[in-house]
Amino acid sequence: MAGRVAAAAFLQDDLSMLNTETPSGQHAELDLYATPELVLALVDDQALAAAAVRAAAPQLSAAVDAAVPRIRAGGRLIYCGAGTSGRVGVLDSVELYPTFSWPRERALSLLAGGGAAMLMAAEGAEDDQAQGGAEMAALRPGPNDVALLLAASGATPYVLGAIAAARAGGALTIGFANNPGAPVAAAAEFGIVLDTGPEVISGSTRLKAGTSQKIALNTFTTALMVKLHKVYGNLMVDLKPTNAKLVRRALALTLRATGATEAEATAVLAQCGHHAKTAIVALRLGVPVAEAQRALEAADGNLRQALGG
C-alpha cells in the first residue's frame, strides 16, 4: 500500500514535472527537419545516455560489490520491468547464457503482461502492483538472490510491487530509474538514477532512457561476471559455444590465450566440448583435459589461479 501511495504522489502533480516527460527545448520543430538533421538530432540525444550512466558509476560499483558474494553463494539474478524497461531486462538476462555460460535458471525475468508482452505492448499491465508482487513472490526470492528492477518513470506500480516482495524474501534489490527522487530507486537497497532528462520526442522513454538502462545493465552484469572469473584478461573465455560462430570464437580465444597451433587447439577443444577455459589450461600446462577440469574446479573457475597465478 505504501508503495502505491508513493507512486501516486510522485505522478499525481503533473507528468510534465518528470524529467523524462518534459518536452525538450532543443527540438521544438523536429517534424520540420530535413532527414540528415533529424538523424543527427536523434543520434546526438542518444549520446547523453552514456553520460547519465557514467554519472551513476559510483552507485553501480557499490551494487556490483554487494551482489558478488550473494551470487557466489548460489543466488539468482531476477530482472523485473514493464514495457521498454522490462524488455531491456529480458534481453540482458537471455544473453548471459551464451556469453558467460551463466545457467538459465539463475537469470530470470519478470515482464508486466507476461511473455507475450515481449512482442506486443501490454501497457496496462504495468499498473497492477499486486500482480508484480505476486509474480516476484512466486519465484521465492531469498537472501542470495539479486533483483534488478527497472522503470523509466521510477514509479511503475508493477515494479514497486515486485520490489516489496523481493525485499520481503531477503533478496538484494537494485532499482534503476530515470528520474531523481523516483520511488523505485528509493524503495530498493541500491538506487541507480540514470538522469537522462527530456527525450528528443517528449515522453518517448524507448529512446535514451531505454538506452541508458541497457548500458547500465550491461555494465552491471558484465562487471559481475568479470568478478566471478568468467573473463581472463579481457577475453570471453567462459562462453557457451551454441552455434558455429561461437565455436569459431572459442577457437580464436584459445589461440590468443595459449599461442598453440590451430590444429592443437582444435583437438583439445573437441575433447572438452569447446570450453575455452578448459582448453586453455590443458594447453598452457600441457595436461589432459580431465586434469585441466579438476584444476579449474579447485580454483573455483578462476582461470588465472588455475594457471598458477
Buried (B, 14 or more C-beta within 10 A) or exposed (E): EEBBEBBEEBBEEEEEEBBBBBBBEEBEEBEEBEEEEBEEBBEEBBEBBBBBBEEBEEBBEBBBEBBBEBBBEEBBBBBBBBBBBBBBBBBBBBBBBBBBBBEEEBBBBBBBBEEEBBEEBBEEBBBBBEBBBEBBBEBEBBEBBBBBBBBBBBBBBBBBBBBBBBBEBEBBBBBBBBBEBBBBBBBBBBBBBBBBBBBBBBBBBBBBBBBBBBBBBBBBBBBBBBBBBBBBEEBBBBBBBEEEEBBEBBBBBBBBBBEBEEEBBBEBBEBBEBBBBBBBBBBBBEBEBEBBBBBBEEBEBBBEBBBEE
